Amino acid sequence: MSHVYKIIELTGSSPISSDDAVKNAIAAAAQSLHNLRWFEVIETRGHLEAGVIAHWQVTVKVGFTLDAAD
């Protein structure tokens, strides 16, 4: 069986860590999409306040399979 994949780009954020920012993006996608298969981190950045990291922002590509046509 072959699959067709759709790829979307999301940016998650977190005050805790870059890993948590990725998890937040994936969790949000999982609320409205199904058949999530993989992700790829494409950009990591952050927000600084008084010289310290205040917030992480991570952009990911998420791939999911489309439903098979009947």
MOFENNOR-V913673 format. One record per residue. N is the residue number from 0. SS is DSSP state (@ for helix, = for strand, . for the rest). D_LAST is the distance of its C-alpha to the last C-alpha in whole Angstrom. Layout:
# MOFENNOR-V913673
n:ss:d_last
N:SS:D_LAST
N:SS:D_LAST
This chain:
# MOFENNOR-V913673
n:ss:d_last
0:.:13
1:.:14
2:.:14
3:.:14
4:=:17
5:=:18
6:=:22
7:=:24
8:=:28
9:=:30
10:=:33
11:=:34
12:=:38
13:=:40
14:.:44
15:.:44
16:.:43
17:@:40
18:@:38
19:@:38
20:@:37
21:@:34
22:@:33
23:@:33
24:@:31
25:@:28
26:@:29
27:@:28
28:@:25
29:@:24
30:@:24
31:@:22
32:.:19
33:.:18
34:.:17
35:=:20
36:=:21
37:=:25
38:=:27
39:=:30
40:=:33
41:=:34
42:=:37
43:=:40
44:=:43
45:=:45
46:=:47
47:=:51
48:=:53
49:.:57
50:.:56
51:=:53
52:=:50
53:=:49
54:=:45
55:=:42
56:=:39
57:=:37
58:=:34
59:=:31
60:=:28
61:=:25
62:=:22
63:=:18
64:=:15
65:.:12
66:.:9
67:.:6
68:.:4
69:.:0
